[in-house]
Amino acid sequence: MSYSDGTSTTDSMSSTKKRETIELSISNLINDLKNGITRCKDDLGYDASRGSVEEKYGLTKAEVKEIFKEPKLVGLKVRVPKESRYKLIDDTTESSVEDEVKDASEVKGYGTPSKAAEKRMEKGDLA
């Protein structure tokens, strides 16, 4: 599985059964959590399309548990990106918006006085 940050899932065991050292940065792990990647693949909220830290870095559950004991990682939550049910598209132009505002101001009660009110204002009955 490939990820957007350039990392990919690799086998952590070589053919000689010698474990390779995996270098992880705290900032990458924090970004993974922010992007909805769970710690392990059997965690609540796991999504196969996003993956898990366990899968991404080829770690065991025990290793993941040990990594997240790091003080800077303790207590961090996985943030599942919220997907909106709608997409707002601005299909207006400046002139059409100005025309709409102008039309609304010409409706009685929205900025212009009625003819009767104009006559009373002329007579001085209405201030």
C-alpha positions as CSV (number, residue, x, y, z in Angstrom):
1,M,0.0,0.0,0.0
2,S,1.4,3.4,-1.0
3,Y,0.8,6.6,0.9
4,S,0.8,10.3,-0.1
5,D,3.8,11.1,2.1
6,G,6.0,8.8,0.0
7,T,6.1,5.9,2.4
8,S,4.8,2.5,1.5
9,T,4.2,-0.8,3.3
10,T,7.3,-3.0,3.3
11,D,8.2,-6.3,4.8
12,S,10.1,-5.7,8.0
13,M,12.0,-9.0,7.8
14,S,14.8,-9.6,5.4
15,S,15.6,-13.0,3.8
16,T,18.2,-13.6,6.6
17,K,15.5,-13.0,9.2
18,K,17.4,-9.9,10.5
19,R,15.1,-7.1,11.5
20,E,15.7,-3.8,9.8
21,T,15.5,-0.5,11.7
22,I,12.5,1.5,10.8
23,E,12.9,5.3,11.3
24,L,9.7,7.1,12.2
25,S,9.2,10.8,12.8
26,I,6.8,12.1,15.4
27,S,5.5,14.8,12.9
28,N,4.7,12.1,10.4
29,L,2.8,10.0,13.0
30,I,0.9,13.1,14.1
31,N,0.0,13.9,10.5
32,D,-1.1,10.3,10.0
33,L,-3.5,10.6,12.9
34,K,-4.8,13.9,11.6
35,N,-5.5,12.3,8.2
36,G,-7.6,9.5,9.8
37,I,-5.0,6.7,9.8
38,T,-5.6,4.6,12.9
39,R,-2.9,3.0,15.0
40,C,-3.8,-0.6,14.2
41,K,-6.0,-2.2,11.5
42,D,-8.4,-3.7,14.1
43,D,-9.0,-0.3,15.9
44,L,-12.4,1.3,16.0
45,G,-12.8,3.6,13.1
46,Y,-10.3,1.8,10.9
47,D,-10.9,2.5,7.2
48,A,-9.0,0.3,4.7
49,S,-8.8,3.2,2.2
50,R,-6.8,5.3,4.8
51,G,-5.0,2.4,6.5
52,S,-3.2,2.1,9.8
53,V,0.2,3.0,11.3
54,E,0.7,-0.8,11.8
55,E,0.2,-1.4,8.1
56,K,1.9,1.7,6.7
57,Y,5.2,1.2,8.5
58,G,5.1,-2.7,8.7
59,L,5.0,-2.8,12.5
60,T,3.5,-5.3,15.0
61,K,0.8,-4.3,17.4
62,A,3.2,-4.4,20.3
63,E,5.6,-2.0,18.4
64,V,2.7,0.4,17.7
65,K,1.7,0.3,21.4
66,E,5.3,1.0,22.4
67,I,5.6,3.9,19.9
68,F,2.5,5.6,21.2
69,K,3.8,5.7,24.7
70,E,6.1,8.5,23.6
71,P,5.0,11.6,25.6
72,K,4.4,13.7,22.5
73,L,2.0,11.1,21.1
74,V,0.2,10.1,24.3
75,G,-3.5,11.0,24.2
76,L,-3.6,12.0,20.5
77,K,-6.8,11.0,18.8
78,V,-7.4,9.9,15.3
79,R,-9.2,12.6,13.4
80,V,-11.5,11.3,10.8
81,P,-11.8,13.8,8.0
82,K,-15.4,14.9,7.7
83,E,-16.9,14.5,4.3
84,S,-19.6,17.0,3.4
85,R,-22.8,15.8,1.8
86,Y,-23.0,18.9,-0.4
87,K,-20.8,20.9,-2.6
88,L,-21.6,24.6,-2.9
89,I,-20.9,26.0,-6.4
90,D,-20.9,29.8,-6.9
91,D,-22.6,30.3,-10.2
92,T,-23.3,34.0,-9.8
93,T,-21.4,37.0,-11.2
94,E,-21.0,40.4,-9.6
95,S,-23.5,42.1,-11.9
96,S,-26.2,39.5,-11.2
97,V,-25.8,39.8,-7.4
98,E,-26.0,43.6,-7.7
99,D,-29.2,43.3,-9.8
100,E,-30.7,41.0,-7.2
101,V,-30.0,43.5,-4.4
102,K,-31.4,46.4,-6.5
103,D,-34.6,44.4,-7.2
104,A,-35.0,43.5,-3.5
105,S,-34.7,47.2,-2.5
106,E,-37.6,48.1,-4.8
107,V,-40.1,45.8,-3.1
108,K,-42.4,47.7,-0.7
109,G,-41.1,47.7,2.8
110,Y,-37.5,47.1,1.7
111,G,-36.0,50.6,1.4
112,T,-38.4,52.6,-0.7
113,P,-41.5,54.3,0.7
114,S,-45.0,53.6,-0.8
115,K,-46.8,56.3,-2.8
116,A,-49.1,57.0,0.1
117,A,-46.1,57.5,2.4
118,E,-44.4,59.8,-0.1
119,K,-47.5,62.0,-0.2
120,R,-47.6,62.2,3.6
121,M,-43.9,63.1,3.6
122,E,-44.6,65.9,1.1
123,K,-47.4,67.3,3.3
124,G,-45.2,66.9,6.4
125,D,-47.4,64.4,8.1
126,L,-44.8,61.8,8.2
127,A,-41.2,62.4,9.2
